[in-house]
């Protein structure tokens, strides 16, 4: 008698998703972060640092 006869065997199918809208929304999010960061940096350099 085989020891594996009583095991419940389940198959899993993994599908790779290529969702271009997810990639685009992630790119837009990080691009917005960069624009905000450089905007704050520009503000600090041009308006706050000359006061010192």
mmCIF file as gemmi writes it, N, C-alpha and C atoms, coordinates in Angstrom:
data_model
loop_
_atom_site.group_PDB
_atom_site.id
_atom_site.type_symbol
_atom_site.label_atom_id
_atom_site.label_alt_id
_atom_site.label_comp_id
_atom_site.label_asym_id
_atom_site.label_entity_id
_atom_site.label_seq_id
_atom_site.pdbx_PDB_ins_code
_atom_site.Cartn_x
_atom_site.Cartn_y
_atom_site.Cartn_z
_atom_site.occupancy
_atom_site.B_iso_or_equiv
_atom_site.pdbx_formal_charge
_atom_site.auth_seq_id
_atom_site.auth_asym_id
_atom_site.pdbx_PDB_model_num
ATOM 1 N N . UNK Axp A 1 ? 0.852 -1.198 0 1 0 ? 1 A 1
ATOM 2 C CA . UNK Axp A 1 ? 0 0 0 1 0 ? 1 A 1
ATOM 3 C C . UNK Axp A 1 ? 0.886 1.246 0 1 0 ? 1 A 1
ATOM 4 N N . UNK Axp A 2 ? 0.547 2.16 -0.866 1 0 ? 2 A 1
ATOM 5 C CA . UNK Axp A 2 ? 1.317 3.391 -0.986 1 0 ? 2 A 1
ATOM 6 C C . UNK Axp A 2 ? 0.904 4.355 0.132 1 0 ? 2 A 1
ATOM 7 N N . UNK Axp A 3 ? 1.871 5.046 0.677 1 0 ? 3 A 1
ATOM 8 C CA . UNK Axp A 3 ? 1.595 5.947 1.798 1 0 ? 3 A 1
ATOM 9 C C . UNK Axp A 3 ? 0.879 7.218 1.35 1 0 ? 3 A 1
ATOM 10 N N . UNK Axp A 4 ? 0.879 7.518 0.079 1 0 ? 4 A 1
ATOM 11 C CA . UNK Axp A 4 ? 0.309 8.758 -0.416 1 0 ? 4 A 1
ATOM 12 C C . UNK Axp A 4 ? -1.113 8.59 -0.946 1 0 ? 4 A 1
ATOM 13 N N . UNK Axp A 5 ? -1.72 7.449 -0.733 1 0 ? 5 A 1
ATOM 14 C CA . UNK Axp A 5 ? -3.073 7.231 -1.245 1 0 ? 5 A 1
ATOM 15 C C . UNK Axp A 5 ? -4.11 8.078 -0.521 1 0 ? 5 A 1
ATOM 16 N N . UNK Axp A 6 ? -3.889 8.385 0.744 1 0 ? 6 A 1
ATOM 17 C CA . UNK Axp A 6 ? -4.891 9.099 1.514 1 0 ? 6 A 1
ATOM 18 C C . UNK Axp A 6 ? -4.705 10.627 1.504 1 0 ? 6 A 1
ATOM 19 N N . UNK Axp A 7 ? -3.769 11.141 0.764 1 0 ? 7 A 1
ATOM 20 C CA . UNK Axp A 7 ? -3.537 12.576 0.718 1 0 ? 7 A 1
ATOM 21 C C . UNK Axp A 7 ? -4.466 13.249 -0.296 1 0 ? 7 A 1
ATOM 22 N N . UNK Axp A 8 ? -4.925 14.428 0.095 1 0 ? 8 A 1
ATOM 23 C CA . UNK Axp A 8 ? -5.769 15.221 -0.799 1 0 ? 8 A 1
ATOM 24 C C . UNK Axp A 8 ? -4.86 16.069 -1.674 1 0 ? 8 A 1
ATOM 25 N N . UNK Axp A 9 ? -4.908 15.84 -2.97 1 0 ? 9 A 1
ATOM 26 C CA . UNK Axp A 9 ? -4.027 16.541 -3.886 1 0 ? 9 A 1
ATOM 27 C C . UNK Axp A 9 ? -4.809 17.669 -4.538 1 0 ? 9 A 1
ATOM 28 N N . UNK Axp A 10 ? -4.234 18.885 -4.436 1 0 ? 10 A 1
ATOM 29 C CA . UNK Axp A 10 ? -4.865 20.05 -5.044 1 0 ? 10 A 1
ATOM 30 C C . UNK Axp A 10 ? -3.905 20.657 -6.047 1 0 ? 10 A 1
ATOM 31 N N . UNK Axp A 11 ? -4.45 21.067 -7.151 1 0 ? 11 A 1
ATOM 32 C CA . UNK Axp A 11 ? -3.633 21.724 -8.17 1 0 ? 11 A 1
ATOM 33 C C . UNK Axp A 11 ? -3.853 23.22 -8.095 1 0 ? 11 A 1
ATOM 34 N N . UNK Axp A 12 ? -2.76 23.939 -8.265 1 0 ? 12 A 1
ATOM 35 C CA . UNK Axp A 12 ? -2.863 25.395 -8.314 1 0 ? 12 A 1
ATOM 36 C C . UNK Axp A 12 ? -2.344 25.863 -9.658 1 0 ? 12 A 1
ATOM 37 N N . UNK Axp A 13 ? -3.125 26.691 -10.267 1 0 ? 13 A 1
ATOM 38 C CA . UNK Axp A 13 ? -2.718 27.267 -11.539 1 0 ? 13 A 1
ATOM 39 C C . UNK Axp A 13 ? -2.393 28.736 -11.3 1 0 ? 13 A 1
ATOM 40 N N . UNK Axp A 14 ? -1.19 29.118 -11.605 1 0 ? 14 A 1
ATOM 41 C CA . UNK Axp A 14 ? -0.747 30.488 -11.423 1 0 ? 14 A 1
ATOM 42 C C . UNK Axp A 14 ? -0.668 31.145 -12.797 1 0 ? 14 A 1
ATOM 43 N N . UNK Axp A 15 ? -1.42 32.209 -12.934 1 0 ? 15 A 1
ATOM 44 C CA . UNK Axp A 15 ? -1.42 32.942 -14.19 1 0 ? 15 A 1
ATOM 45 C C . UNK Axp A 15 ? -0.743 34.28 -13.971 1 0 ? 15 A 1
ATOM 46 N N . UNK Axp A 16 ? 0.196 34.607 -14.835 1 0 ? 16 A 1
ATOM 47 C CA . UNK Axp A 16 ? 0.843 35.897 -14.748 1 0 ? 16 A 1
ATOM 48 C C . UNK Axp A 16 ? -0.03 36.925 -15.446 1 0 ? 16 A 1
ATOM 49 N N . UNK Axp A 17 ? -0.326 37.986 -14.718 1 0 ? 17 A 1
ATOM 50 C CA . UNK Axp A 17 ? -1.17 39.03 -15.282 1 0 ? 17 A 1
ATOM 51 C C . UNK Axp A 17 ? -0.307 40.146 -15.828 1 0 ? 17 A 1
ATOM 52 N N . UNK Axp A 18 ? -0.633 40.568 -17 1 0 ? 18 A 1
ATOM 53 C CA . UNK Axp A 18 ? 0.041 41.708 -17.606 1 0 ? 18 A 1
ATOM 54 C C . UNK Axp A 18 ? -0.99 42.808 -17.775 1 0 ? 18 A 1
ATOM 55 N N . UNK Axp A 19 ? -1.255 43.487 -16.68 1 0 ? 19 A 1
ATOM 56 C CA . UNK Axp A 19 ? -2.267 44.531 -16.682 1 0 ? 19 A 1
ATOM 57 C C . UNK Axp A 19 ? -1.584 45.875 -16.891 1 0 ? 19 A 1
ATOM 58 N N . UNK Axp A 20 ? -1.69 46.417 -18.07 1 0 ? 20 A 1
ATOM 59 C CA . UNK Axp A 20 ? -1 47.664 -18.381 1 0 ? 20 A 1
ATOM 60 C C . UNK Axp A 20 ? -1.588 48.845 -17.609 1 0 ? 20 A 1
ATOM 61 N N . UNK Axp A 21 ? -2.849 48.774 -17.24 1 0 ? 21 A 1
ATOM 62 C CA . UNK Axp A 21 ? -3.435 49.886 -16.489 1 0 ? 21 A 1
ATOM 63 C C . UNK Axp A 21 ? -2.857 49.952 -15.081 1 0 ? 21 A 1
ATOM 64 N N . UNK Axp A 22 ? -2.527 48.817 -14.504 1 0 ? 22 A 1
ATOM 65 C CA . UNK Axp A 22 ? -1.901 48.803 -13.182 1 0 ? 22 A 1
ATOM 66 C C . UNK Axp A 22 ? -0.508 49.408 -13.249 1 0 ? 22 A 1
ATOM 67 N N . UNK Axp A 23 ? 0.227 49.077 -14.291 1 0 ? 23 A 1
ATOM 68 C CA . UNK Axp A 23 ? 1.566 49.635 -14.473 1 0 ? 23 A 1
ATOM 69 C C . UNK Axp A 23 ? 1.478 51.138 -14.698 1 0 ? 23 A 1
ATOM 70 N N . UNK Axp A 24 ? 0.533 51.571 -15.498 1 0 ? 24 A 1
ATOM 71 C CA . UNK Axp A 24 ? 0.387 52.998 -15.785 1 0 ? 24 A 1
ATOM 72 C C . UNK Axp A 24 ? -0.006 53.775 -14.532 1 0 ? 24 A 1
ATOM 73 N N . UNK Axp A 25 ? -0.919 53.245 -13.736 1 0 ? 25 A 1
ATOM 74 C CA . UNK Axp A 25 ? -1.334 53.959 -12.531 1 0 ? 25 A 1
ATOM 75 C C . UNK Axp A 25 ? -0.204 54.032 -11.514 1 0 ? 25 A 1
ATOM 76 N N . UNK Axp A 26 ? 0.616 52.987 -11.433 1 0 ? 26 A 1
ATOM 77 C CA . UNK Axp A 26 ? 1.771 53.021 -10.533 1 0 ? 26 A 1
ATOM 78 C C . UNK Axp A 26 ? 2.783 54.052 -11.008 1 0 ? 26 A 1
ATOM 79 N N . UNK Axp A 27 ? 3.018 54.119 -12.315 1 0 ? 27 A 1
ATOM 80 C CA . UNK Axp A 27 ? 3.934 55.117 -12.864 1 0 ? 27 A 1
ATOM 81 C C . UNK Axp A 27 ? 3.436 56.529 -12.574 1 0 ? 27 A 1
ATOM 82 N N . UNK Axp A 28 ? 2.14 56.764 -12.743 1 0 ? 28 A 1
ATOM 83 C CA . UNK Axp A 28 ? 1.574 58.089 -12.491 1 0 ? 28 A 1
ATOM 84 C C . UNK Axp A 28 ? 1.722 58.459 -11.019 1 0 ? 28 A 1
ATOM 85 N N . UNK Axp A 29 ? 1.52 57.499 -10.15 1 0 ? 29 A 1
ATOM 86 C CA . UNK Axp A 29 ? 1.636 57.751 -8.71 1 0 ? 29 A 1
ATOM 87 C C . UNK Axp A 29 ? 3.052 58.171 -8.349 1 0 ? 29 A 1
ATOM 88 N N . UNK Axp A 30 ? 4.045 57.429 -8.808 1 0 ? 30 A 1
ATOM 89 C CA . UNK Axp A 30 ? 5.421 57.764 -8.465 1 0 ? 30 A 1
ATOM 90 C C . UNK Axp A 30 ? 5.889 59.025 -9.182 1 0 ? 30 A 1
ATOM 91 N N . UNK Axp A 31 ? 5.391 59.283 -10.376 1 0 ? 31 A 1
ATOM 92 C CA . UNK Axp A 31 ? 5.716 60.537 -11.05 1 0 ? 31 A 1
ATOM 93 C C . UNK Axp A 31 ? 5.158 61.723 -10.263 1 0 ? 31 A 1
ATOM 94 N N . UNK Axp A 32 ? 3.973 61.57 -9.706 1 0 ? 32 A 1
ATOM 95 C CA . UNK Axp A 32 ? 3.394 62.637 -8.878 1 0 ? 32 A 1
ATOM 96 C C . UNK Axp A 32 ? 4.225 62.852 -7.62 1 0 ? 32 A 1
ATOM 97 N N . UNK Axp A 33 ? 4.698 61.782 -6.995 1 0 ? 33 A 1
ATOM 98 C CA . UNK Axp A 33 ? 5.578 61.913 -5.833 1 0 ? 33 A 1
ATOM 99 C C . UNK Axp A 33 ? 6.834 62.697 -6.188 1 0 ? 33 A 1
ATOM 100 N N . UNK Axp A 34 ? 7.436 62.388 -7.342 1 0 ? 34 A 1
ATOM 101 C CA . UNK Axp A 34 ? 8.651 63.091 -7.749 1 0 ? 34 A 1
ATOM 102 C C . UNK Axp A 34 ? 8.382 64.566 -8.035 1 0 ? 34 A 1
ATOM 103 N N . UNK Axp A 35 ? 7.27 64.864 -8.679 1 0 ? 35 A 1
ATOM 104 C CA . UNK Axp A 35 ? 6.935 66.256 -8.97 1 0 ? 35 A 1
ATOM 105 C C . UNK Axp A 35 ? 6.722 67.037 -7.682 1 0 ? 35 A 1
ATOM 106 N N . UNK Axp A 36 ? 6.032 66.457 -6.722 1 0 ? 36 A 1
ATOM 107 C CA . UNK Axp A 36 ? 5.823 67.12 -5.434 1 0 ? 36 A 1
ATOM 108 C C . UNK Axp A 36 ? 7.144 67.329 -4.713 1 0 ? 36 A 1
ATOM 109 N N . UNK Axp A 37 ? 7.999 66.308 -4.717 1 0 ? 37 A 1
ATOM 110 C CA . UNK Axp A 37 ? 9.291 66.413 -4.05 1 0 ? 37 A 1
ATOM 111 C C . UNK Axp A 37 ? 10.137 67.531 -4.648 1 0 ? 37 A 1
ATOM 112 N N . UNK Axp A 38 ? 10.245 67.552 -5.983 1 0 ? 38 A 1
ATOM 113 C CA . UNK Axp A 38 ? 11.052 68.585 -6.624 1 0 ? 38 A 1
ATOM 114 C C . UNK Axp A 38 ? 10.4 69.963 -6.509 1 0 ? 38 A 1
ATOM 115 N N . UNK Axp A 39 ? 9.084 70.026 -6.439 1 0 ? 39 A 1
ATOM 116 C CA . UNK Axp A 39 ? 8.409 71.303 -6.218 1 0 ? 39 A 1
ATOM 117 C C . UNK Axp A 39 ? 8.732 71.871 -4.848 1 0 ? 39 A 1
ATOM 118 N N . UNK Axp A 40 ? 8.724 71.023 -3.83 1 0 ? 40 A 1
ATOM 119 C CA . UNK Axp A 40 ? 9.078 71.477 -2.48 1 0 ? 40 A 1
ATOM 120 C C . UNK Axp A 40 ? 10.547 71.879 -2.43 1 0 ? 40 A 1
ATOM 121 N N . UNK Axp A 41 ? 11.403 71.114 -3.076 1 0 ? 41 A 1
ATOM 122 C CA . UNK Axp A 41 ? 12.825 71.447 -3.124 1 0 ? 41 A 1
ATOM 123 C C . UNK Axp A 41 ? 13.053 72.783 -3.821 1 0 ? 41 A 1
ATOM 124 N N . UNK Axp A 42 ? 12.361 73.021 -4.92 1 0 ? 42 A 1
ATOM 125 C CA . UNK Axp A 42 ? 12.465 74.297 -5.647 1 0 ? 42 A 1
ATOM 126 C C . UNK Axp A 42 ? 12.015 75.453 -4.758 1 0 ? 42 A 1
ATOM 127 N N . UNK Axp A 43 ? 10.911 75.268 -4.06 1 0 ? 43 A 1
ATOM 128 C CA . UNK Axp A 43 ? 10.403 76.301 -3.153 1 0 ? 43 A 1
ATOM 129 C C . UNK Axp A 43 ? 11.417 76.61 -2.059 1 0 ? 43 A 1
ATOM 130 N N . UNK Axp A 44 ? 11.998 75.568 -1.474 1 0 ? 44 A 1
ATOM 131 C CA . UNK Axp A 44 ? 12.974 75.789 -0.409 1 0 ? 44 A 1
ATOM 132 C C . UNK Axp A 44 ? 14.201 76.533 -0.915 1 0 ? 44 A 1
ATOM 133 N N . UNK Axp A 45 ? 14.684 76.157 -2.083 1 0 ? 45 A 1
ATOM 134 C CA . UNK Axp A 45 ? 15.9 76.78 -2.609 1 0 ? 45 A 1
ATOM 135 C C . UNK Axp A 45 ? 15.65 78.235 -3.008 1 0 ? 45 A 1
ATOM 136 N N . UNK Axp A 46 ? 14.53 78.527 -3.626 1 0 ? 46 A 1
ATOM 137 C CA . UNK Axp A 46 ? 14.307 79.876 -4.157 1 0 ? 46 A 1
ATOM 138 C C . UNK Axp A 46 ? 13.688 80.849 -3.164 1 0 ? 46 A 1
ATOM 139 N N . UNK Axp A 47 ? 12.936 80.398 -2.184 1 0 ? 47 A 1
ATOM 140 C CA . UNK Axp A 47 ? 12.23 81.327 -1.315 1 0 ? 47 A 1
ATOM 141 C C . UNK Axp A 47 ? 12.681 81.251 0.145 1 0 ? 47 A 1
ATOM 142 N N . UNK Axp A 48 ? 13.086 80.113 0.619 1 0 ? 48 A 1
ATOM 143 C CA . UNK Axp A 48 ? 13.437 80.002 2.033 1 0 ? 48 A 1
ATOM 144 C C . UNK Axp A 48 ? 14.935 80.26 2.252 1 0 ? 48 A 1
ATOM 145 N N . UNK Axp A 49 ? 15.792 79.681 1.444 1 0 ? 49 A 1
ATOM 146 C CA . UNK Axp A 49 ? 17.232 79.856 1.636 1 0 ? 49 A 1
ATOM 147 C C . UNK Axp A 49 ? 17.714 81.3 1.451 1 0 ? 49 A 1
ATOM 148 N N . UNK Axp A 50 ? 17.165 82.078 0.514 1 0 ? 50 A 1
ATOM 149 C CA . UNK Axp A 50 ? 17.635 83.482 0.405 1 0 ? 50 A 1
ATOM 150 C C . UNK Axp A 50 ? 17.332 84.329 1.646 1 0 ? 50 A 1
ATOM 151 N N . UNK Axp A 51 ? 16.405 83.905 2.487 1 0 ? 51 A 1
ATOM 152 C CA . UNK Axp A 51 ? 16.099 84.666 3.697 1 0 ? 51 A 1
ATOM 153 C C . UNK Axp A 51 ? 17.22 84.585 4.728 1 0 ? 51 A 1
ATOM 154 N N . UNK Axp A 52 ? 18.022 83.553 4.629 1 0 ? 52 A 1
ATOM 155 C CA . UNK Axp A 52 ? 19.1 83.377 5.626 1 0 ? 52 A 1
ATOM 156 C C . UNK Axp A 52 ? 20.295 84.126 5.23 1 0 ? 52 A 1
